[in-house]
Amino acid sequence: MAWSLEAAERLNLNPQWVQTQLGLARRLPSVEKLVLPPSSPAAKNWAAYRARFIEPQRIQTGLRFWQTHKNALERAEREFGVPASVVVAIIGVETFYGQYTGNFRVMDALTTLAFHFPTAHPRAAARETFFKGELEQFLVLTSRSGADPLTIRGSYAGAMGLPQFMPSSWAKFAVDFDGDGRIDLFGSPTDAIGSVANYFKAFDWRPGMPTHYPVTLTPGQTDMDALLAPDILPTFSVSNFVSKGASLSGAALQHTGPLALIELRNGTDAPSYVAGTENFYAITRYNWSSYYAMAVIDLAEAVAREMSKSR
């Protein structure tokens, strides 16, 4: 309650309204458990992760989504420079094209994580601060729109709508792409399409640049420690990349921007590797995971193939 008064004044919100919303929020122990890392994490397996998303039903649903919203996707590509296939794939990976947008009351989830974030988490203090900020943004958004904060549902972390935007992303990047005077990421696929494209433009998506290139590594001749040290951040010029024993060919040798060596582990089998560009990195700004980014890329390619067949 003390926080609500301070936040209301800072955010220029009605203090009584803020206190009422917080007073009606419920602590969710299930959410506290869901944000904790697993006690015995399973070995990362790219093939298993990929199979969850690159499968016939999601591809066909993606094709129908693209066909239905073709005009909005083409306009988003023109205005923001982000390929329609990537926008389609993001919405497909996030919510199966709106079929699974989350069933937690966002107010409950955010309040739980803002005030009861589990101390066992290795980054508890930083995460609690983050979720307090998201709760503030959620209160501002709902206050301005007149929406009832207690009726909005989303993920256990408070992500909302077809593209699963956190409140801060909604505030910064969501756009009224259908021109009806309001932003609706739940009921307007057009708004969701424009918002995802705007998000990637904001994170420096480079039109026409590939997301990655094939790479060949030779055991004993590749400086893996150096190449993997920056993780997914593109750091190496092509010449620097090759000098460390990573072999590129074709168009990759003409690439002018920085590259990163992306490692995708396959359980007990040998890892897979690609050379990631700045556009690969841009996809990880949506979800900080090379596995996620590669799943988006592969789903985008799969749906695009089906789209080209249907023309």
C-alpha positions, 0 to 999 in steps of 0.5 A, spaced: 500 500 500 505 504 501 508 503 494 502 504 491 501 511 494 508 513 492 507 510 485 501 513 484 504 520 485 510 519 481 506 516 475 500 521 476 495 516 477 489 516 482 492 513 488 485 511 490 484 507 484 491 504 484 490 502 492 484 498 490 487 495 484 493 492 488 488 490 494 484 486 489 490 482 486 491 475 489 498 472 490 499 466 486 504 461 489 504 457 482 507 463 479 513 464 484 514 456 482 514 458 475 519 463 475 524 459 478 530 455 474 529 447 474 532 444 480 535 439 475 536 442 468 535 438 462 540 438 457 539 442 452 536 439 445 535 443 439 532 437 435 527 436 441 526 444 442 525 445 434 520 439 434 515 443 438 514 449 433 516 446 426 510 441 426 505 441 421 499 444 425 503 450 426 505 451 419 498 450 416 495 455 421 501 460 420 499 459 412 492 461 414 494 466 418 498 469 413 493 468 407 488 472 412 492 478 414 496 478 407 495 486 406 497 487 413 503 483 413 505 486 406 504 493 409 508 492 415 514 489 411 514 496 407 513 500 413 518 497 417 522 493 413 521 486 417 519 480 413 512 478 413 515 471 414 518 473 421 512 476 423 508 470 422 513 466 425 513 470 432 506 470 433 506 462 431 511 461 436 509 465 442 501 464 442 500 459 436 496 464 432 492 467 438 490 460 441 494 460 447 495 467 450 495 465 457 490 464 463 493 468 469 490 475 471 496 479 469 494 484 475 495 477 480 502 475 476 505 482 476 503 483 483 506 477 485 512 477 482 513 485 484 512 483 491 514 476 492 519 474 487 522 468 490 529 469 493 532 463 491 532 465 484 539 467 483 537 474 480 531 475 485 533 483 486 534 485 479 527 481 477 523 484 482 525 491 480 524 489 473 517 486 475 515 493 479 516 497 473 512 492 469 506 493 474 507 500 473 507 500 466 500 495 466 497 500 471 498 506 466 496 502 460 489 500 463 488 507 467 489 510 460 485 506 456 479 505 461 480 497 461 479 493 467 486 491 470 483 485 473 480 482 467 486 482 463 489 475 462 496 473 460 502 469 461 505 467 468 510 473 467 505 478 465 506 478 457 499 479 453 496 478 447 497 475 440 505 477 440 506 476 448 508 483 449 510 485 456 507 492 459 513 496 457 513 493 450 506 495 449 507 502 451 514 503 447 512 499 441 505 497 440 502 501 434 495 502 432 496 499 425 488 498 423 487 505 424 481 504 429 484 509 434 486 504 439 491 499 440 489 492 441 494 486 441 488 481 443 483 482 438 486 485 432 491 481 429 493 487 424 495 491 431 499 485 433 502 485 426 504 492 426 507 492 433 511 486 432 514 489 426 515 496 429 519 492 435 524 489 430 525 495 427 526 499 434 532 493 435 535 495 429 533 489 424 536 490 417 532 489 411 535 484 406 540 481 411 540 474 412 539 471 419 545 466 419 550 463 415 552 455 415 559 454 418 564 449 418 568 448 424 574 443 424 576 440 431 583 442 433 583 448 428 578 452 431 579 457 437 572 455 440 573 459 446 574 465 443 569 464 438 564 462 443 566 468 449 561 473 446 555 468 446 550 471 441 552 478 441 555 479 433 562 481 435 567 478 429 568 481 422 568 475 417 576 475 416 577 475 424 571 469 424 575 465 419 582 467 422 579 463 428 578 457 424 571 458 422 570 456 415 565 460 411 563 460 404 559 463 398 555 469 400 557 469 407 564 471 405 561 477 402 558 479 409 560 486 411 557 486 418 559 482 425 558 475 426 557 471 432 558 463 433 551 460 435 552 454 438 545 449 439 546 443 443 543 436 441 543 433 448 548 427 448 549 428 440 554 433 437 552 441 437 549 444 431 553 451 429 551 457 425 554 464 424 549 469 426 548 476 424 545 482 427 538 480 424 539 473 428 541 478 434 535 482 433 530 476 434 534 474 441 531 481 443 524 478 443 527 472 447 534 472 449 535 465 447 539 462 440 534 456 440 528 461 440 531 465 435 532 459 430 525 456 431 523 463 429 527 462 423 525 455 421 518 456 422 518 463 418 522 459 412 517 453 413 511 457 412 514 461 407 515 455 403 508 453 404 505 460 402 509 460 395 506 453 394 499 456 395 500 462 390 
